[in-house]
Amino acid sequence: MPISGPIEKLMKLFSKFPGVGDKTSRRFALFLLQQPHAFTEELTSTISLMRDLTFSCSICGNLTTEDPCPVCSDPFRDRKLLCVVENVEDMISIEQAGIFAGLYFILGGKVSPLDGEDIGAEMFSKLRKYAEERSFEEIIIATNPSIEGDLTFYAVLDAVKPVSTRISRLAFGLPLGGSIGYADRVTLHASLESRVEVRISDKN
């Protein structure tokens, strides 16, 4: 069936979204056409506003409209615990599950040589400096249970080795090859509560 140029272009844009195939992108495009102009205008203005006002927190890397972000500036967070995650989506999943009340450090990527992805040395230096300055009692490395997650875990571990503190990682209650971003609350809670100790501080 022939499709008009604007609709086809919109479908191609939607297909770039994670997990969105041809059928879903077509459904999204046709859905928008059926909505009143007020809806599409609000959607476009919200997207534009999000792009203009959102930036990375200078401390943890969280996406925010204020610096520091609400998590870093919250006086009720447990400032003795640090959770290192690959991306903002993982942090949001942990937050929505309500299973962690400490602080975060978001790497903004993963170590994946096959995909040509890596994390710059400056990011690991920033993490090490942050950990040294804050004197956390425990650093939890919450990378995904995959080959890339393991490579990222060892890169993070190497970065925080000079820091004299307890280091742990999530237990593998998460399915192998899965993603923190798609895990349910019960699985995340079990994985966090059963986290495996990697190293204990030498301090008395």
Secondary structure as the mmCIF struct_conf table of DSSP 4:
data_model
#
loop_
_struct_conf.conf_type_id
_struct_conf.id
_struct_conf.beg_label_comp_id
_struct_conf.beg_label_asym_id
_struct_conf.beg_label_seq_id
_struct_conf.end_label_comp_id
_struct_conf.end_label_asym_id
_struct_conf.end_label_seq_id
HELX_RH_AL_P HELX_RH_AL_P1 GLY A 5 PHE A 14
TURN_TY1_P TURN_TY1_P1 SER A 15 LYS A 16
BEND BEND1 PHE A 17 PHE A 17
TURN_TY1_P TURN_TY1_P2 PRO A 18 GLY A 19
HELX_RH_AL_P HELX_RH_AL_P2 ASP A 22 LEU A 33
TURN_TY1_P TURN_TY1_P3 GLN A 34 GLN A 34
BEND BEND2 GLN A 35 GLN A 35
HELX_RH_AL_P HELX_RH_AL_P3 HIS A 37 LEU A 53
STRN STRN1 PHE A 55 SER A 56
TURN_TY1_P TURN_TY1_P4 SER A 58 CYS A 60
STRN STRN2 LEU A 63 THR A 64
BEND BEND3 THR A 65 PRO A 68
HELX_RH_AL_P HELX_RH_AL_P4 PRO A 70 SER A 73
TURN_TY1_P TURN_TY1_P5 PRO A 75 PHE A 76
BEND BEND4 ARG A 77 ARG A 77
TURN_TY1_P TURN_TY1_P6 ARG A 79 LYS A 80
STRN STRN3 LEU A 81 VAL A 85
BEND BEND5 GLU A 86 ASN A 87
HELX_RH_AL_P HELX_RH_AL_P5 VAL A 88 ALA A 97
TURN_TY1_P TURN_TY1_P7 GLY A 98 GLY A 98
BEND BEND6 GLY A 102 GLY A 102
STRN STRN4 LEU A 103 ILE A 106
BEND BEND7 GLY A 108 GLY A 109
STRN STRN5 SER A 112 SER A 112
HELX_RH_3T_P HELX_RH_3T_P1 PRO A 113 ASP A 115
TURN_TY1_P TURN_TY1_P8 GLY A 116 GLY A 116
STRN STRN6 GLU A 117 GLU A 117
HELX_RH_AL_P HELX_RH_AL_P6 ALA A 121 ARG A 134
TURN_TY1_P TURN_TY1_P9 SER A 135 SER A 135
BEND BEND8 GLU A 137 GLU A 137
STRN STRN7 GLU A 138 ALA A 142
BEND BEND9 PRO A 145 SER A 146
HELX_RH_AL_P HELX_RH_AL_P7 ILE A 147 VAL A 160
TURN_TY1_P TURN_TY1_P10 LYS A 161 PRO A 162
BEND BEND10 VAL A 163 VAL A 163
BEND BEND11 THR A 165 THR A 165
STRN STRN8 ARG A 166 ARG A 169
TURN_TY1_P TURN_TY1_P11 PHE A 172 GLY A 173
BEND BEND12 LEU A 174 LEU A 174
HELX_LH_PP_P HELX_LH_PP_P1 PRO A 175 PRO A 175
TURN_TY1_P TURN_TY1_P12 LEU A 176 GLY A 177
HELX_RH_3T_P HELX_RH_3T_P2 ILE A 180 TYR A 182
HELX_RH_AL_P HELX_RH_AL_P8 ARG A 185 GLU A 193
TURN_TY1_P TURN_TY1_P13 SER A 194 SER A 194
HELX_LH_PP_P HELX_LH_PP_P2 ARG A 195 ARG A 195
STRN STRN9 VAL A 196 ARG A 199
BEND BEND13 ASP A 202 ASP A 202
#
